[in-house]
Amino acid sequence: MGLQEIAVGGIFLSPLLLYAILGFIATFVTRMLLHWLVGQRALWYEAWFDISLFVLFTAGATFLFSVLLESS
Protein backbone atom coordinates (compact mmCIF):
# COMPACT_ATOMS: atom_id res chain seq x y z
CA MET A 1 0.00 0.00 0.00
CA GLY A 2 2.74 2.45 0.89
CA LEU A 3 2.05 6.15 1.26
CA GLN A 4 -0.13 6.64 -1.81
CA GLU A 5 -3.58 8.16 -1.50
CA ILE A 6 -6.60 5.88 -1.43
CA ALA A 7 -9.63 6.85 -3.54
CA VAL A 8 -12.95 6.16 -1.81
CA GLY A 9 -15.98 7.33 -3.77
CA GLY A 10 -14.03 10.05 -5.55
CA ILE A 11 -12.53 11.38 -2.32
CA PHE A 12 -8.83 10.90 -1.75
CA LEU A 13 -7.91 9.75 1.75
CA SER A 14 -4.48 9.73 3.29
CA PRO A 15 -3.19 6.26 4.17
CA LEU A 16 -2.11 7.74 7.48
CA LEU A 17 -5.80 7.64 8.46
CA LEU A 18 -5.77 3.85 8.12
CA TYR A 19 -2.47 3.63 10.00
CA ALA A 20 -3.87 5.83 12.79
CA ILE A 21 -6.92 3.59 13.09
CA LEU A 22 -4.64 0.54 13.33
CA GLY A 23 -2.54 2.36 15.94
CA PHE A 24 -5.65 3.22 17.95
CA ILE A 25 -6.87 -0.38 17.91
CA ALA A 26 -3.43 -1.68 18.94
CA THR A 27 -3.25 0.93 21.72
CA PHE A 28 -6.71 -0.01 22.99
CA VAL A 29 -5.87 -3.72 23.05
CA THR A 30 -2.54 -3.09 24.77
CA ARG A 31 -4.13 -0.87 27.43
CA MET A 32 -6.84 -3.45 28.11
CA LEU A 33 -4.19 -6.13 28.49
CA LEU A 34 -2.06 -3.94 30.79
CA HIS A 35 -5.06 -3.06 32.99
CA TRP A 36 -5.90 -6.73 33.24
CA LEU A 37 -2.33 -7.82 34.05
CA VAL A 38 -0.94 -4.95 36.13
CA GLY A 39 -3.89 -2.94 37.33
CA GLN A 40 -4.52 0.78 37.26
CA ARG A 41 -2.13 2.02 39.92
CA ALA A 42 1.09 0.75 38.35
CA LEU A 43 1.47 3.54 35.78
CA TRP A 44 2.20 7.20 36.40
CA TYR A 45 0.91 9.73 33.92
CA GLU A 46 -1.49 7.37 32.17
CA ALA A 47 -2.52 9.93 29.54
CA TRP A 48 1.10 10.43 28.45
CA PHE A 49 1.54 6.68 28.30
CA ASP A 50 -1.57 6.28 26.13
CA ILE A 51 -0.43 8.98 23.70
CA SER A 52 3.05 7.46 23.54
CA LEU A 53 1.62 4.02 22.78
CA PHE A 54 -0.59 5.48 20.06
CA VAL A 55 2.33 7.31 18.43
CA LEU A 56 4.57 4.22 18.59
CA PHE A 57 1.94 1.89 17.14
CA THR A 58 1.01 4.36 14.40
CA ALA A 59 4.66 4.86 13.46
CA GLY A 60 5.16 1.09 13.50
CA ALA A 61 2.19 0.52 11.20
CA THR A 62 3.43 3.25 8.85
CA PHE A 63 6.89 1.71 8.76
CA LEU A 64 5.53 -1.79 8.28
CA PHE A 65 3.21 -0.93 5.40
CA SER A 66 5.36 1.67 3.65
CA VAL A 67 8.90 0.31 3.94
CA LEU A 68 8.70 -3.42 4.45
CA LEU A 69 5.85 -4.14 2.02
CA GLU A 70 7.18 -1.76 -0.67
CA SER A 71 10.54 -3.55 -0.81
CA SER A 72 9.01 -6.96 -1.65
N, CA, C and O atoms as CSV, one atom per row, in Angstrom:
chain,resi,resn,atom,element,x,y,z
A,1,MET,N,N,0.820,-1.175,0.000
A,1,MET,CA,C,0.000,0.000,0.000
A,1,MET,C,C,0.868,1.244,0.000
A,1,MET,O,O,0.647,2.141,-0.814
A,2,GLY,N,N,1.829,1.324,0.869
A,2,GLY,CA,C,2.743,2.450,0.886
A,2,GLY,C,C,2.083,3.726,1.363
A,2,GLY,O,O,1.149,3.694,2.164
A,3,LEU,N,N,2.577,4.853,0.864
A,3,LEU,CA,C,2.048,6.148,1.263
A,3,LEU,C,C,1.303,6.831,0.129
A,3,LEU,O,O,1.321,8.058,0.035
A,4,GLN,N,N,0.655,6.071,-0.724
A,4,GLN,CA,C,-0.131,6.638,-1.807
A,4,GLN,C,C,-1.569,6.829,-1.343
A,4,GLN,O,O,-2.082,6.069,-0.523
A,5,GLU,N,N,-2.207,7.864,-1.888
A,5,GLU,CA,C,-3.577,8.164,-1.498
A,5,GLU,C,C,-4.529,7.052,-1.930
A,5,GLU,O,O,-4.298,6.364,-2.924
A,6,ILE,N,N,-5.598,6.894,-1.164
A,6,ILE,CA,C,-6.604,5.882,-1.434
A,6,ILE,C,C,-7.873,6.601,-1.883
A,6,ILE,O,O,-8.360,7.489,-1.183
A,7,ALA,N,N,-8.410,6.229,-3.037
A,7,ALA,CA,C,-9.633,6.851,-3.544
A,7,ALA,C,C,-10.843,6.074,-3.047
A,7,ALA,O,O,-10.978,4.879,-3.312
A,8,VAL,N,N,-11.723,6.765,-2.322
A,8,VAL,CA,C,-12.949,6.159,-1.814
A,8,VAL,C,C,-14.110,7.035,-2.274
A,8,VAL,O,O,-14.339,8.108,-1.716
A,9,GLY,N,N,-14.836,6.583,-3.279
A,9,GLY,CA,C,-15.975,7.329,-3.770
A,9,GLY,C,C,-15.618,8.680,-4.349
A,9,GLY,O,O,-16.398,9.625,-4.232
A,10,GLY,N,N,-14.467,8.791,-4.966
A,10,GLY,CA,C,-14.034,10.053,-5.547
A,10,GLY,C,C,-13.346,10.983,-4.576
A,10,GLY,O,O,-12.940,12.079,-4.961
A,11,ILE,N,N,-13.205,10.578,-3.330
A,11,ILE,CA,C,-12.525,11.383,-2.318
A,11,ILE,C,C,-11.207,10.690,-1.991
A,11,ILE,O,O,-11.172,9.496,-1.692
A,12,PHE,N,N,-10.133,11.459,-2.054
A,12,PHE,CA,C,-8.827,10.901,-1.751
A,12,PHE,C,C,-8.559,10.975,-0.251
A,12,PHE,O,O,-8.662,12.039,0.359
A,13,LEU,N,N,-8.216,9.835,0.328
A,13,LEU,CA,C,-7.908,9.755,1.754
A,13,LEU,C,C,-6.434,9.432,1.939
A,13,LEU,O,O,-5.838,8.687,1.161
A,14,SER,N,N,-5.871,10.001,2.969
A,14,SER,CA,C,-4.483,9.726,3.288
A,14,SER,C,C,-4.378,8.325,3.895
A,14,SER,O,O,-5.236,7.931,4.686
A,15,PRO,N,N,-3.341,7.571,3.537
A,15,PRO,CA,C,-3.187,6.261,4.167
A,15,PRO,C,C,-2.839,6.373,5.650
A,15,PRO,O,O,-2.961,5.403,6.397
A,16,LEU,N,N,-2.408,7.552,6.066
A,16,LEU,CA,C,-2.108,7.744,7.480
A,16,LEU,C,C,-3.368,7.593,8.337
A,16,LEU,O,O,-3.282,7.239,9.513
A,17,LEU,N,N,-4.536,7.861,7.747
A,17,LEU,CA,C,-5.798,7.640,8.463
A,17,LEU,C,C,-5.965,6.168,8.816
A,17,LEU,O,O,-6.333,5.836,9.943
A,18,LEU,N,N,-5.698,5.291,7.867
A,18,LEU,CA,C,-5.773,3.850,8.125
A,18,LEU,C,C,-4.732,3.424,9.154
A,18,LEU,O,O,-5.019,2.612,10.033
A,19,TYR,N,N,-3.524,3.973,9.043
A,19,TYR,CA,C,-2.469,3.632,10.001
A,19,TYR,C,C,-2.823,4.134,11.398
A,19,TYR,O,O,-2.525,3.468,12.390
A,20,ALA,N,N,-3.454,5.304,11.485
A,20,ALA,CA,C,-3.867,5.829,12.790
A,20,ALA,C,C,-4.968,4.966,13.405
A,20,ALA,O,O,-4.988,4.751,14.617
A,21,ILE,N,N,-5.874,4.478,12.573
A,21,ILE,CA,C,-6.924,3.587,13.088
A,21,ILE,C,C,-6.307,2.287,13.600
A,21,ILE,O,O,-6.696,1.786,14.655
A,22,LEU,N,N,-5.346,1.742,12.854
A,22,LEU,CA,C,-4.644,0.537,13.327
A,22,LEU,C,C,-3.889,0.812,14.625
A,22,LEU,O,O,-3.881,-0.022,15.531
A,23,GLY,N,N,-3.252,1.987,14.714
A,23,GLY,CA,C,-2.543,2.364,15.938
A,23,GLY,C,C,-3.478,2.516,17.119
A,23,GLY,O,O,-3.136,2.141,18.240
A,24,PHE,N,N,-4.671,3.071,16.872
A,24,PHE,CA,C,-5.650,3.216,17.947
A,24,PHE,C,C,-6.139,1.865,18.443
A,24,PHE,O,O,-6.271,1.651,19.648
A,25,ILE,N,N,-6.407,0.963,17.523
A,25,ILE,CA,C,-6.873,-0.376,17.914
A,25,ILE,C,C,-5.790,-1.112,18.694
A,25,ILE,O,O,-6.081,-1.753,19.704
A,26,ALA,N,N,-4.542,-1.026,18.233
A,26,ALA,CA,C,-3.432,-1.680,18.944
A,26,ALA,C,C,-3.229,-1.062,20.321
A,26,ALA,O,O,-2.942,-1.776,21.282
A,27,THR,N,N,-3.375,0.261,20.428
A,27,THR,CA,C,-3.253,0.935,21.722
A,27,THR,C,C,-4.360,0.489,22.666
A,27,THR,O,O,-4.107,0.219,23.840
A,28,PHE,N,N,-5.573,0.413,22.163
A,28,PHE,CA,C,-6.705,-0.006,22.987
A,28,PHE,C,C,-6.514,-1.426,23.506
A,28,PHE,O,O,-6.754,-1.697,24.683
A,29,VAL,N,N,-6.084,-2.328,22.637
A,29,VAL,CA,C,-5.874,-3.724,23.046
A,29,VAL,C,C,-4.741,-3.820,24.066
A,29,VAL,O,O,-4.841,-4.564,25.042
A,30,THR,N,N,-3.668,-3.071,23.839
A,30,THR,CA,C,-2.536,-3.092,24.770
A,30,THR,C,C,-2.928,-2.544,26.137
A,30,THR,O,O,-2.542,-3.100,27.165
A,31,ARG,N,N,-3.699,-1.445,26.152
A,31,ARG,CA,C,-4.131,-0.875,27.427
A,31,ARG,C,C,-5.068,-1.819,28.175
A,31,ARG,O,O,-4.978,-1.941,29.396
A,32,MET,N,N,-5.962,-2.486,27.455
A,32,MET,CA,C,-6.842,-3.452,28.114
A,32,MET,C,C,-6.029,-4.586,28.725
A,32,MET,O,O,-6.299,-5.021,29.845
A,33,LEU,N,N,-5.039,-5.057,27.990
A,33,LEU,CA,C,-4.188,-6.130,28.491
A,33,LEU,C,C,-3.380,-5.673,29.698
A,33,LEU,O,O,-3.251,-6.418,30.669
A,34,LEU,N,N,-2.834,-4.456,29.653
A,34,LEU,CA,C,-2.063,-3.940,30.787
A,34,LEU,C,C,-2.937,-3.734,32.021
A,34,LEU,O,O,-2.508,-4.034,33.136
A,35,HIS,N,N,-4.157,-3.227,31.838
A,35,HIS,CA,C,-5.056,-3.063,32.986
A,35,HIS,C,C,-5.436,-4.412,33.579
A,35,HIS,O,O,-5.615,-4.533,34.791
A,36,TRP,N,N,-5.557,-5.403,32.746
A,36,TRP,CA,C,-5.899,-6.729,33.238
A,36,TRP,C,C,-4.723,-7.370,33.969
A,36,TRP,O,O,-4.915,-8.021,34.997
A,37,LEU,N,N,-3.500,-7.192,33.447
A,37,LEU,CA,C,-2.331,-7.823,34.054
A,37,LEU,C,C,-1.773,-7.056,35.245
A,37,LEU,O,O,-1.461,-7.655,36.274
A,38,VAL,N,N,-1.645,-5.748,35.118
A,38,VAL,CA,C,-0.936,-4.949,36.128
A,38,VAL,C,C,-1.893,-4.219,37.049
A,38,VAL,O,O,-1.618,-4.092,38.242
A,39,GLY,N,N,-2.976,-3.750,36.542
A,39,GLY,CA,C,-3.891,-2.936,37.327
A,39,GLY,C,C,-3.747,-1.472,36.956
A,39,GLY,O,O,-2.963,-1.119,36.074
A,40,GLN,N,N,-4.505,-0.627,37.630
A,40,GLN,CA,C,-4.522,0.781,37.255
A,40,GLN,C,C,-3.491,1.609,37.988
A,40,GLN,O,O,-3.120,2.676,37.498
A,41,ARG,N,N,-3.015,1.176,39.123
A,41,ARG,CA,C,-2.130,2.018,39.924
A,41,ARG,C,C,-0.656,1.858,39.583
A,41,ARG,O,O,0.180,2.525,40.193
A,42,ALA,N,N,-0.313,1.015,38.647
A,42,ALA,CA,C,1.094,0.753,38.353
A,42,ALA,C,C,1.724,1.818,37.462
A,42,ALA,O,O,2.949,1.947,37.444
A,43,LEU,N,N,0.931,2.576,36.730
A,43,LEU,CA,C,1.473,3.544,35.782
A,43,LEU,C,C,1.275,4.972,36.274
A,43,LEU,O,O,0.198,5.335,36.747
A,44,TRP,N,N,2.324,5.775,36.160
A,44,TRP,CA,C,2.200,7.202,36.400
A,44,TRP,C,C,1.888,7.852,35.073
A,44,TRP,O,O,2.273,7.347,34.019
A,45,TYR,N,N,1.208,8.945,35.122
A,45,TYR,CA,C,0.910,9.728,33.921
A,45,TYR,C,C,0.299,8.852,32.826
A,45,TYR,O,O,0.879,8.690,31.753
A,46,GLU,N,N,-0.849,8.303,33.102
A,46,GLU,CA,C,-1.491,7.372,32.167
A,46,GLU,C,C,-1.817,8.008,30.823
A,46,GLU,O,O,-1.720,7.342,29.793
A,47,ALA,N,N,-2.196,9.266,30.809
A,47,ALA,CA,C,-2.519,9.928,29.543
A,47,ALA,C,C,-1.287,10.030,28.644
A,47,ALA,O,O,-1.375,9.809,27.437
A,48,TRP,N,N,-0.141,10.365,29.237
A,48,TRP,CA,C,1.101,10.430,28.449
A,48,TRP,C,C,1.470,9.049,27.929
A,48,TRP,O,O,1.960,8.916,26.808
A,49,PHE,N,N,1.242,8.049,28.719
A,49,PHE,CA,C,1.538,6.684,28.301
A,49,PHE,C,C,0.640,6.257,27.144
A,49,PHE,O,O,1.101,5.609,26.205
A,50,ASP,N,N,-0.635,6.615,27.211
A,50,ASP,CA,C,-1.566,6.283,26.127
A,50,ASP,C,C,-1.178,6.973,24.830
A,50,ASP,O,O,-1.186,6.351,23.768
A,51,ILE,N,N,-0.842,8.244,24.908
A,51,ILE,CA,C,-0.431,8.980,23.705
A,51,ILE,C,C,0.856,8.392,23.134
A,51,ILE,O,O,0.994,8.262,21.918
A,52,SER,N,N,1.787,8.041,24.000
A,52,SER,CA,C,3.048,7.457,23.536
A,52,SER,C,C,2.825,6.116,22.850
A,52,SER,O,O,3.433,5.834,21.818
A,53,LEU,N,N,1.953,5.288,23.421
A,53,LEU,CA,C,1.623,4.015,22.778
A,53,LEU,C,C,0.990,4.236,21.411
A,53,LEU,O,O,1.327,3.549,20.447
A,54,PHE,N,N,0.074,5.194,21.330
A,54,PHE,CA,C,-0.591,5.480,20.059
A,54,PHE,C,C,0.417,5.933,19.001
A,54,PHE,O,O,0.364,5.477,17.859
A,55,VAL,N,N,1.325,6.818,19.373
A,55,VAL,CA,C,2.326,7.306,18.426
A,55,VAL,C,C,3.251,6.175,17.991
A,55,VAL,O,O,3.576,6.063,16.809
A,56,LEU,N,N,3.675,5.345,18.925
A,56,LEU,CA,C,4.565,4.225,18.589
A,56,LEU,C,C,3.887,3.207,17.679
A,56,LEU,O,O,4.488,2.738,16.713
A,57,PHE,N,N,2.646,2.866,17.983
A,57,PHE,CA,C,1.939,1.893,17.142
A,57,PHE,C,C,1.614,2.464,15.766
A,57,PHE,O,O,1.669,1.742,14.770
A,58,THR,N,N,1.277,3.748,15.699
A,58,THR,CA,C,1.009,4.364,14.403
A,58,THR,C,C,2.273,4.443,13.564
A,58,THR,O,O,2.245,4.165,12.364
A,59,ALA,N,N,3.378,4.819,14.189
A,59,ALA,CA,C,4.658,4.858,13.463
A,59,ALA,C,C,5.075,3.461,13.027
A,59,ALA,O,O,5.618,3.293,11.935
A,60,GLY,N,N,4.830,2.461,13.861
A,60,GLY,CA,C,5.158,1.088,13.497
A,60,GLY,C,C,4.329,0.590,12.327
A,60,GLY,O,O,4.847,-0.084,11.436
A,61,ALA,N,N,3.043,0.919,12.325
A,61,ALA,CA,C,2.185,0.519,11.199
A,61,ALA,C,C,2.610,1.230,9.921
A,61,ALA,O,O,2.618,0.626,8.848
A,62,THR,N,N,2.960,2.501,10.026
A,62,THR,CA,C,3.426,3.248,8.853
A,62,THR,C,C,4.708,2.646,8.314
A,62,THR,O,O,4.853,2.476,7.104
A,63,PHE,N,N,5.631,2.323,9.193
A,63,PHE,CA,C,6.885,1.713,8.764
A,63,PHE,C,C,6.637,0.349,8.133
A,63,PHE,O,O,7.195,0.030,7.084
A,64,LEU,N,N,5.802,-0.446,8.775
A,64,LEU,CA,C,5.531,-1.789,8.277
A,64,LEU,C,C,4.923,-1.759,6.880
A,64,LEU,O,O,5.379,-2.472,5.986
A,65,PHE,N,N,3.900,-0.939,6.692
A,65,PHE,CA,C,3.209,-0.930,5.402
A,65,PHE,C,C,3.956,-0.153,4.324
A,65,PHE,O,O,3.848,-0.489,3.145
A,66,SER,N,N,4.706,0.872,4.698
A,66,SER,CA,C,5.361,1.674,3.653
A,66,SER,C,C,6.731,1.166,3.285
A,66,SER,O,O,7.079,1.187,2.104
A,67,VAL,N,N,7.530,0.709,4.229
A,67,VAL,CA,C,8.901,0.314,3.936
A,67,VAL,C,C,9.015,-1.190,3.673
A,67,VAL,O,O,9.568,-1.603,2.654
A,68,LEU,N,N,8.504,-1.984,4.566
A,68,LEU,CA,C,8.697,-3.420,4.447
A,68,LEU,C,C,7.890,-4.034,3.291
A,68,LEU,O,O,8.383,-4.927,2.602
A,69,LEU,N,N,6.663,-3.565,3.076
A,69,LEU,CA,C,5.846,-4.141,2.016
A,69,LEU,C,C,6.194,-3.558,0.637
A,69,LEU,O,O,5.939,-4.200,-0.382
A,70,GLU,N,N,6.770,-2.356,0.594
A,70,GLU,CA,C,7.175,-1.765,-0.668
A,70,GLU,C,C,8.423,-2.447,-1.230
A,70,GLU,O,O,8.601,-2.513,-2.446
A,71,SER,N,N,9.279,-2.951,-0.352
A,71,SER,CA,C,10.539,-3.553,-0.813
A,71,SER,C,C,10.330,-4.937,-1.419
A,71,SER,O,O,11.174,-5.397,-2.187
A,72,SER,N,N,9.234,-5.609,-1.096
A,72,SER,CA,C,9.009,-6.957,-1.646
A,72,SER,C,C,8.174,-6.932,-2.900
A,72,SER,O,O,7.899,-7.983,-3.480
